[in-house]
């Protein structure tokens, strides 16, 4: 990865970035006609389509982890008319890696929760790189139950490599906190819409990803383990991570084909980090469309359909 003028560019993105810089330079200089700039913009659009559609699974992993990829707070700031963050799990602490609160999206009240990685190095450390501890999972469950109490739909934004693996998390009951979420969320009788915006890693993601409608951004990933972790187990070397990424079937297209998710939100201008507002608008529109559909289902029907959805995943053989 290279970095110039505060722009971080993956190797396969360089042709797109170079053309975009050329267009910006011509606009500043005022030396080109509107027709010439329009022609270059059209060429840029074609190049974006080519570069970001012809990607390997490992390329998509890199995009999902792109340092400029919008985070949950970025999207909340664009999608929500109002957002009032709520804190604490009422047991031990407030986990900054898991944010949540009351919001309005196009005037409709929601409870929004999400895993937040942070942007700068200081923020990433403060947010623990989006790796949630037991306190965060207990907070998310508390907020989901609060949403059920007041009849609010829930929007869950997933973006984590996995739950925090530290000793202190284990001491405070990490496995139990995740298991409680998985069990309890199946009984929360209010619409739950999940959007995987970046990385959906392991149980750390699944703990807030049980829902009635599960969507993924086009270049997000969703997997039981990171490619590096898988490669270390199977091949005893992290250098095999690209092979593991392909084998894990972790792309949005794979997940849709396997029935793990219900839909894909196409990313504007090829990738989410290239247009925050445009991609946020697409997420908002998708969430509102799902909310309209789910709003027609009675609460007991939601629970039945949610259970059937997850029981239908996977293939089983009896011997």
N, C-alpha and C positions, 0 to 999 in steps of 0.2 A: 504494500500500500504506500502511496506517496501523499505528501501534503504540501500544497503551495497556496499562499495567500488565504490561509485559514480554510481552504477547501480540501477535504479528504477524498481521494479518488482511488477506487479499486483498479487494478491493472486493466481489466476488460472494459472499464468505463472510460478509459483515456480518450478514445476517439470522440465520444459524445461530449466530454468535458472540453476538449480542444475546440470543437465546432461551436459550442455554446460561448466560450470565451471570445472566439472570433466575432460572433454576432454582437456580443456586449461591447467589444472594442469599437466595432463599426458604428454602433449606436452613439457611443460617447464622442467619437471623432466627428460624426456628422458628414463623413466623406462618401457615404453610399446612399443610393436612392432607396425609397420605400420598397420599390419592386425587388431590388437586389436583396434587401433584408428579408422580405417575405419569402423569396426563393430559398434563402438559406434556412429560414425557420421550417419550411416544408421539408428540406433535406434533413434537418435536425430531427424532425418528427419521424421520418422514415428510418433514420439511424437508430433512434431510441427503440423503435419497434423491433428492429433487427437484433440489436445488442441484447436487449433485456428479455427477448423471447427465446433466444437460442442459448440457454444456460444449462449447465450441468447441475446436479443436486448440490455439489460443493460450492458452486458459484452462488446458489441461492442461500446457502448457509452464510456465506460472506455478506450477502445483501441483508439478511435478517439481523446480522450483527453490525451492520454498517455504523460507524461512530456518529454519523449525522442522521441516522434513521429516527423518525419521530417517536417519542416515548408516550406513555399513557398521559402524563400531564400536558404534553404538547397537544394531543388530540382532545383532551378534556377542555382545554382553553379555547379550542376552535369549535367543538361540537356543542358544548353546553352554553345556554344563555346565562345560567347561574350555576354556581357550584359552592357548596358549603362543606368543607372537609370535616369529618368526624374522626376522633382519635381514640386509641386505647382498646385493649381486649378485656378490661375489667378484671384481669387476673394478675398480670405482671408488668406489662409495659406497652408502649406504642411502637410498632415496627414501621419505620419510614420506608421500607421496601414495598409495603402494601398500603396503598392509599385508597380512600373511599369516602363517600359523602353523598349528601342530598343534592340533586341537580335538576335542571329543567332542560329538555332538548326540544326545541321548537315549541316551547310552551307546555310540554308534557312532563310531569314530575317523574323522575327516575331515581333509583339508588345506583350510583356508579362506583365500581371498585376496579382496581387495576394494580399490576405490578410495575413499579417505577425504578428504572435503572439509573436515572440521572444523566446529565450531559457532560459537565466538566469532571476532571479528576476528583476534585473535592466533593462534588455532588455524588459521584459514583461510589466513593468510599462511604459517604454518609448514608446512601441508600443501599449499601451492601451489594451493589451491582445488580439489584433486582432479585437477589436470592432471599426469599422470605423465611423468617424464623417462626416458631410455633405461635408467638404472640400475634404475628401478622395473620396467620390462618384463623386463629380464634377471633381476631378483629373482623375478618371478612365474614365469618359465619354469624357473628353478632349483628353486623350490618344487614346481612341477607334476611335474618329473622326479623329485624326491625322493618325492613321493606315489606315483608309478608304481613306484619301487624297492621301496617297502614295502607296495604293494597297497592304498593308501588312496584312497577316492573324493575328488573335488575339488568344493568349492562355491566358485563365483566370483560376487562381488557387484559389479555394474557401476554406476558413478555418476560420470560425468565429462562435461564439455562437449567434451573432446577432449584429445589429447596436448599436452604443454607446447610452445608454439611459439617459445621463445626461442633465441637464437643458440647458447648453450652446449649446448642439447639437440641442435641440428643438428651442432655440432662433435663431440659424443660419439656420433653415429650414430643419431639418432632413427628415420629411415626403416628402417634395417637392423634395429634392435631390434624394431620392430613386425613387419616382414616375417619375421624369424626366429621370432617367436611364432606367427604365422599358419601358417608351414610346420611347425614342430616339434610344435605341439599336436595336429595331425592324426595324429601317430604315437604319442601318449601313451596307452598301453593300460590305462587305468583309467577308471571312470565320471566324467564331468564334467557337473555341473549348474550352469547359469548362471541368475542372477536379476538382471534389470535393475531396480534399486530406485529410481532417480531419472532421471538423464540418461544415455542411451547415445549418446555423440557420436563419430561418425567412426571412424577407425582406432584412436584412443585407447581407445575402448570395445571394438572388435572384437578387439583384441590379447589381451584376456582373456575374450572372449565366444564363442570356438569351443568347442562342447560337444555332448553327446549329447542333453540336454534343456535347452531355452532358454525361460525363463519371464519374464514381466514383471508388475510390480505394475500395477494398473489405471490409475493416473495417471502412470506412468513414460512416457518417450519414448525413441525409438530411431531415429537418423537419420544419414545420411552427412555432414551438416553442420548447424550451428545455424541456426535461422530467420533470425537477424540476418546471419549470413555469407552465406546464400543470397540474402537480400534485397539485400545490398550488391553482389552479383555480377550479379543479374538486373535489379534496378530502380535500382541505384546509390544506394539510400537504405535505411537500417535501419528507417525508418518502415513499410516494407512487410513487416516481420517476421510479423505475423499472417497475411497472405496467403501468405507462404512456408511458414508452419507447416501451413496447410491443404494446400498443394500437395505438401509433402514426405511426406505419409501417415505421420506419425511416432508416432501414438497406438498404444496396445496393441491396440485393435480393428483398426486398419489393418494392423499388423504380423502379427496372427494371420490375417487374411484373405489377406494376401500370402504366407503361409507362411514368414515370417522367424522366427517364434517358434512354440513348441509349446503354450503355454497362458498364461492370464491369472489372476493371483491378485487376487481382489476385495479392495478395501481396506475395513477396518472403520470404521464411523461416517463413511463417505463419503470420508475421506482419511487417509493414513498418519500425518500429523502430529497427528491428533486422538486416536490411541490406539496408542502404540508397542507395548505388550505384546500387544494384540490382533492387530495386524498381524504382529508377530514370530511369534506362534503360528501364523498362517496360512502364513507363509513356511516355518517349520519343518515343518509338516504336509505341505506341498507337496513340500519337499525330500526328506523321508523316503519319501513315496509314490513319487517318481521313483527314489530310490535302490533301493527294493525291486524296481521293474521292471527297472532297468538291471543290478542284481546277478544277474539270471538269464541275462544275455547273456555269452558267453565273450569274453575280451579281443580276439581277432581279429575276432569279430563286431561288437564295438563300433566298431573302426576302420573296418570296411566300411560300417556303417550311418552313421557320422559323415560319411564322405566322400560317401555317396549323398545325405545330407540337404542338404549345402551345394551339391552339384552340381545338385540339383533346384530351387534357388532361382532366381527370375528367369525371363524369357521371351526366347527367342532366335529370330531369323529368319535364314535363309541366303539370300543373294541371288545 
